[in-house]
Amino acid sequence: TIVRNTVLYNAAFIVIGTFFAIAVAILLNEVRSKAANRIFQTTILLPFLMSMVIVSYLVYAFLSVETGYMNNSILPLLGKDVIRFYQEPAYWPVILIFVNLWKNIGFNTIIYLASVVGISDELYEAARVDGASKLQQIRSITLPCLKPTIITMFILSISKIIYSDFGLFYQVPRNSGILYPVTQTIDTFVYNALMNQNNPGMSAAAGLFQSVVGCILVLLANGLIRRFSKENALF
C-alpha cells in the first residue's frame, strides 16, 4: 500500500505539475509589463518558500470541522452537510495533489520560464509572417524548444518517484491514523517505524529500497530517452 501510494502520488505530481508549470510559464511569457511579470512570479513563488508546517496550518484552517472555512462558509452556501475531512480518506488524494501543485508550481514555472525566454524571437516572427496562430506557435516552436528541459526535469523527477515529501504526507494530514491507507508513503513509514515502533531494521531496509530503486529508475528512464532521442539523454 505504501509503495503504491508513493509511486502513484509522485506520478500524478509529475504529470499534473509539468502540465501546469509549462502552461503558466507560457502565460507569464506573454505578459509584456515587467512590473506585472515580477509581481506574478513573486506571487506564485511564495508558497514554495513556505514551511510545510505553515502550509499544514493553512490547510487545517480550510478543512477543520469547528473553524474551517469549508465547513463554516462554503458548504453551508451550497446546502451541504459538514464534512469531517480528517476522518474521510476519500478526499485526501485530491487534497494532497492540490496542495503539492499549489506549493511547487512556482519553482517549476521559473525553470520552464527561463527556457521559454531563451527561445529566439526570430522563430516566432517567422511563424507570424507565415500566418501561424498563437496556439500553432506554442505547438510548433515553444514545446519543441522546451523538450530538453522537460526531459531533464522528467529524469530528475523519476529519480525521486520512490521518495515523497515528508511534510506533505505527515504534517498536512496531521498524521491521522484513519487516513493512512491514502496518506502513508515510504518516508512516513520509515519515520513511524523508527520513532514510534522502535524498528530501525525495517527503517533502514526501506531507506535502502528507496536508494536502489531510485538509481535503477534513473538508468531506465535515461536509457529509454537515449533510445528515442540520443541528443537529449543525460548520459
TADASUL-V147699 format. One record per residue. N is the residue number from 1. RES is the residue in one letter. PHI is phi as a letter, one per 30 degrees, with the letter a starting at -180 (none if undefined). PSI is psi in radians with two decimals (999 if undefined). D_LAST is the distance of its C-alpha to the last C-alpha in Angstrom with 2 decimals. Layout:
# TADASUL-V147699
n = (N:N)
res = (RES:RES)
phi = (PHI:PHI)
psi = (PSI:PSI)
d_last = (D_LAST:D_LAST)
This chain:
# TADASUL-V147699
n = (1:2:3:4:5:6:7:8:9:10:11:12:13:14:15:16:17:18:19:20:21:22:23:24:25:26:27:28:29:30:31:32:33:34:35:36:37:38:39:40:41:42:43:44:45:46:47:48:49:50:51:52:53:54:55:56:57:58:59:60:61:62:63:64:65:66:67:68:69:70:71:72:73:74:75:76:77:78:79:80:81:82:83:84:85:86:87:88:89:90:91:92:93:94:95:96:97:98:99:100:101:102:103:104:105:106:107:108:109:110:111:112:113:114:115:116:117:118:119:120:121:122:123:124:125:126:127:128:129:130:131:132:133:134:135:136:137:138:139:140:141:142:143:144:145:146:147:148:149:150:151:152:153:154:155:156:157:158:159:160:161:162:163:164:165:166:167:168:169:170:171:172:173:174:175:176:177:178:179:180:181:182:183:184:185:186:187:188:189:190:191:192:193:194:195:196:197:198:199:200:201:202:203:204:205:206:207:208:209:210:211:212:213:214:215:216:217:218:219:220:221:222:223:224:225:226:227:228:229:230:231:232:233:234:235)
res = (T:I:V:R:N:T:V:L:Y:N:A:A:F:I:V:I:G:T:F:F:A:I:A:V:A:I:L:L:N:E:V:R:S:K:A:A:N:R:I:F:Q:T:T:I:L:L:P:F:L:M:S:M:V:I:V:S:Y:L:V:Y:A:F:L:S:V:E:T:G:Y:M:N:N:S:I:L:P:L:L:G:K:D:V:I:R:F:Y:Q:E:P:A:Y:W:P:V:I:L:I:F:V:N:L:W:K:N:I:G:F:N:T:I:I:Y:L:A:S:V:V:G:I:S:D:E:L:Y:E:A:A:R:V:D:G:A:S:K:L:Q:Q:I:R:S:I:T:L:P:C:L:K:P:T:I:I:T:M:F:I:L:S:I:S:K:I:I:Y:S:D:F:G:L:F:Y:Q:V:P:R:N:S:G:I:L:Y:P:V:T:Q:T:I:D:T:F:V:Y:N:A:L:M:N:Q:N:N:P:G:M:S:A:A:A:G:L:F:Q:S:V:V:G:C:I:L:V:L:L:A:N:G:L:I:R:R:F:S:K:E:N:A:L:F)
phi = (none:d:d:e:e:d:d:d:d:d:d:d:d:d:d:d:d:d:e:d:d:d:d:d:d:d:d:d:d:d:d:d:d:d:d:d:d:d:d:d:d:d:d:d:d:e:e:d:d:d:d:d:d:d:e:d:d:d:d:d:d:d:c:e:d:d:b:d:d:d:d:c:b:d:d:d:d:d:i:c:d:d:c:d:e:d:b:b:d:d:d:d:e:d:d:d:d:d:d:d:d:d:d:c:d:d:d:d:d:d:d:d:d:d:d:d:d:d:d:d:d:d:d:d:d:d:d:d:d:d:i:d:d:d:d:d:d:d:d:c:b:d:d:d:d:d:e:d:d:d:d:d:d:d:d:d:d:d:d:c:d:c:c:b:d:e:d:d:c:c:d:d:d:i:h:d:d:d:c:e:e:b:b:d:b:d:d:d:d:d:d:d:d:d:d:c:c:h:b:d:d:d:d:d:d:d:d:d:e:d:d:d:d:d:d:d:d:d:d:d:d:d:d:d:d:d:d:c:a:e:d:c:d:d:a)
psi = (-0.77:-0.59:-0.74:-0.83:-0.80:-0.85:-0.80:-0.71:-0.81:-0.63:-0.75:-0.73:-0.73:-0.89:-0.94:-0.74:-0.73:-0.78:-0.89:-0.61:-0.76:-0.75:-0.80:-0.65:-0.74:-0.71:-0.73:-0.60:-0.38:-0.17:2.02:-0.42:2.11:-0.68:-0.80:-0.69:-0.75:-0.65:-0.79:-0.77:-0.75:-0.71:-0.80:-0.29:-0.36:-0.79:-0.59:-0.51:-0.14:2.54:2.55:-0.40:-0.77:-0.75:-0.71:-0.64:-0.61:-0.75:-0.74:-0.63:-0.46:-0.60:-0.15:2.52:-0.76:-0.84:0.07:2.51:-0.65:-0.86:-0.40:-0.22:-0.94:-0.90:-0.69:-0.61:-0.56:-0.03:0.44:2.70:2.87:2.39:2.18:1.48:-0.64:0.09:0.13:1.69:-0.45:-0.50:-0.32:-0.52:-0.75:-0.73:-0.83:-0.68:-0.73:-0.78:-0.76:-0.74:-0.81:-0.68:-0.64:-0.14:-0.55:-0.82:-0.81:-0.62:-0.73:-0.69:-0.82:-0.57:-0.68:-0.63:-0.68:-0.75:-0.53:-0.12:2.34:2.34:-0.38:-0.57:-0.76:-0.65:-0.76:-0.67:-0.71:-0.66:-0.62:-0.01:0.33:2.38:3.01:-0.73:-0.67:-0.63:-0.71:-0.78:-0.65:-0.33:-1.00:-0.93:-0.77:-0.62:-0.42:-0.10:-0.84:-0.69:-0.74:-0.75:-0.77:-0.81:-0.61:-0.79:-0.74:-0.66:-0.71:-0.64:-0.37:0.26:-0.38:-0.05:2.95:2.81:1.85:-0.77:-0.70:-0.76:-0.21:-0.85:-0.81:-0.81:0.03:0.56:0.70:2.12:-0.58:-0.33:-0.02:-0.67:-0.42:-0.07:-0.29:2.25:-3.10:-0.70:-0.75:-0.57:-0.74:-0.77:-0.83:-0.64:-0.62:-0.77:-0.67:-0.58:-0.06:0.88:1.31:-0.48:-0.83:-0.67:-0.79:-0.69:-0.73:-0.70:-0.72:-0.72:-0.77:-0.79:-0.82:-0.85:-0.68:-0.76:-0.77:-0.72:-0.67:-0.80:-0.73:-0.77:-0.76:-0.68:-0.70:-0.78:-0.71:-0.57:-0.64:-0.46:1.46:-0.63:-0.31:-0.06:2.63:-0.59:999)
d_last = (33.41:31.37:28.09:29.11:29.96:26.73:24.47:26.76:27.35:23.69:23.10:26.08:24.92:21.56:23.32:26.44:24.91:22.42:25.31:27.76:25.48:24.68:28.37:29.67:27.37:28.71:32.23:31.97:30.86:34.13:36.24:37.76:39.63:37.62:39.82:39.37:35.60:35.48:37.84:35.78:32.51:34.38:36.04:32.98:31.16:34.14:33.53:30.08:31.92:34.47:34.62:34.32:37.82:39.18:37.41:38.98:42.40:41.91:41.09:44.11:46.26:45.47:45.73:48.44:51.53:54.04:52.73:49.65:49.54:48.65:51.61:54.09:53.42:51.24:52.28:56.04:55.74:54.19:56.88:54.46:55.17:53.50:50.09:49.24:45.51:44.93:46.63:45.13:41.65:41.50:40.89:38.04:35.00:35.91:36.84:33.63:31.44:33.64:33.62:29.84:29.56:32.32:30.87:27.21:27.51:28.34:25.17:22.92:25.23:24.94:21.15:21.62:24.74:23.02:20.86:24.03:26.04:23.64:24.29:26.81:30.37:31.07:29.14:31.34:34.40:33.89:33.45:36.65:38.51:37.61:39.03:35.90:36.63:34.67:33.08:32.17:30.57:28.46:27.45:26.83:25.54:24.59:22.51:20.48:19.82:18.77:16.19:13.07:14.78:15.72:12.32:11.07:14.41:14.27:11.24:13.02:16.21:15.22:14.38:18.00:19.69:21.54:22.74:25.43:27.23:30.01:32.36:32.10:32.98:35.39:37.13:37.46:39.10:41.00:40.00:42.58:42.91:44.11:40.83:38.64:38.05:36.09:35.03:34.07:30.37:28.75:28.92:32.58:33.31:31.93:34.12:37.17:36.79:36.71:39.24:41.62:41.54:41.04:38.50:35.85:34.80:33.81:32.13:30.00:29.17:28.03:25.83:24.20:23.78:21.93:19.47:18.79:18.57:16.33:13.71:14.17:13.98:10.60:9.25:11.60:10.92:7.22:8.61:11.49:10.03:8.11:11.63:13.52:11.65:8.92:9.23:8.80:5.55:3.82:0.00)
